[in-house]
């Protein structure tokens, strides 16, 4: 089940495929890495670049040679990244990069242009890219990274070799990384708690679990969203991940299973499983995920979610 | 790394590489120079990822090593130091110490491993082209490389093709540029054959840098060509530009003299000054001048409803049928500048391109597409 790219958790099939490309001479000129935010797409893109250009062992980045070191330090001149300047990837950034696309790689074998997230290209940017995407120069490949590939123009997608990334299976990383529990709790999306360090993530989890020992749902919500709508620390996605993991465990316990993500739940007495309640909570999480970026009253919304969660407790 | 160097030498070296650092880039290390020692030489390298330069000087080396150090800060510091010797050493890749009699300066440095790799080891089969051949070749073709604003989507056109050809009469170097509305070819004889395969494509920016370097009139300067790169070489300096990869379109059929049945001979200076008048009149939008090539004269007519019109006639020697045709006057002017005496204007017809040469000489050929009104 394991592959040679030690920085990547899971994604065995995708890594094997890319590894194959990196040692063969036949290479698609454009890739689309599609999958949920946080599963590791851009990390894979970076490892792929290393695999193509590693000076010690092509195919399996050594992380020690000049090339790998530069990629890790984000100073490699041939790994070009295009990112949104505000809400969009503007046509100027695409044009500036394309103006130099004909130049030979500076020191690498292959030059790589990573566009992330590709769905944030506006129509003008996407159209400016089309011609080069179809026929880049010999030593250049494109990697489009997209969290929401359905928003891309069909003309973009049809020019790319699509690689889909799914959440990582928790069992995979049991011995690959010490943070196995963390990966499990994030439902196989290691980057899902991006922006929050491990300790504060675990603290959030403890706080949310306290809902079963009777703490007030409105108080808990108010602690994270004192100003109703604002979410300056980006806590909403973290909370949702935590609640989702707890809900999953409640279902598992309800069916008599014992492979829990949150071991603490074993000590809590729960009501007999009620499917309508589970469905109601899941719906709430779904709607919050969709609405979290919009201008909703987060304090009220999360209070509702915590109340729903507390109802599973037998207290 | 540890060495001692006279202030003037170091300042001179730093001044030379300043222009090749890049401060706006997303890669912070590009604002640094790479300082390396090897044997008894100190090497400074700088690059903006388009043009790379290396300056060498011998000095007293006590310990070999390398570091990357901010180009501007170091230059500003060294410039203000008193004349005399400077001691420089670097400890643990973290700090550079710059020491004179009364000054003690410490500067942060970056890991030399992170610096882009620039290869200056010149290939053995390289061929030296004197500046007096390279310079006119660049000047006579550079203006028809499309500017970045024009957004040429065919990326191989964004540079000048440099190729070598062998013919019975001798060996030639040829430089070609085109923005798909006009094409310039300059060709110069060289004294020995050189193998360049399909040639190299030098991007616009690199061409400008090479031209600037040639303008500095350094002693013993020359251009070194290899199959895959171009270097500017002088006593202590080597510079190279990053090339465009790809295939330049086939241009030879366009510049074949035999496909142009009609020819007008006209005084280049006279035509140039008439066109200057026209340019003053026509606007940027309807940028076009009508040429009527007739038996013994050429009529030039420019009209701009907002400004006025120009109607001029100059003497010319024309063979073939009369032709009325419109051209962008700026395109014609840009090549007339390089012609002394008589310009030959070859034509295909009222819809076809024209080709301009310097009299009978066919070293330089400029092809211009007509405008349709």
HADDOCK unambig.tbl for C-alpha pairs under 7 A between the chains (distance, minus, plus):
assign (segid A and resid 66 and name CA) (segid B and resid 113 and name CA) 6.37 0.50 0.50
assign (segid A and resid 70 and name CA) (segid B and resid 114 and name CA) 5.76 0.50 0.50
assign (segid A and resid 75 and name CA) (segid B and resid 27 and name CA) 5.84 0.50 0.50
assign (segid A and resid 75 and name CA) (segid B and resid 114 and name CA) 6.75 0.50 0.50
assign (segid A and resid 77 and name CA) (segid B and resid 116 and name CA) 6.83 0.50 0.50
assign (segid A and resid 99 and name CA) (segid B and resid 148 and name CA) 6.97 0.50 0.50
assign (segid A and resid 102 and name CA) (segid B and resid 155 and name CA) 5.44 0.50 0.50
assign (segid A and resid 102 and name CA) (segid B and resid 156 and name CA) 6.56 0.50 0.50
assign (segid A and resid 102 and name CA) (segid B and resid 244 and name CA) 4.97 0.50 0.50
assign (segid A and resid 102 and name CA) (segid B and resid 245 and name CA) 5.82 0.50 0.50
assign (segid A and resid 103 and name CA) (segid B and resid 242 and name CA) 6.50 0.50 0.50
assign (segid A and resid 103 and name CA) (segid B and resid 243 and name CA) 5.56 0.50 0.50
assign (segid A and resid 103 and name CA) (segid B and resid 244 and name CA) 4.17 0.50 0.50
assign (segid A and resid 103 and name CA) (segid B and resid 245 and name CA) 6.07 0.50 0.50
assign (segid A and resid 104 and name CA) (segid B and resid 242 and name CA) 6.61 0.50 0.50
assign (segid A and resid 104 and name CA) (segid B and resid 243 and name CA) 5.90 0.50 0.50
assign (segid A and resid 104 and name CA) (segid B and resid 244 and name CA) 5.59 0.50 0.50
assign (segid A and resid 104 and name CA) (segid B and resid 245 and name CA) 5.61 0.50 0.50
assign (segid A and resid 107 and name CA) (segid B and resid 117 and name CA) 6.16 0.50 0.50
assign (segid A and resid 137 and name CA) (segid B and resid 245 and name CA) 6.99 0.50 0.50
assign (segid A and resid 137 and name CA) (segid B and resid 246 and name CA) 6.67 0.50 0.50
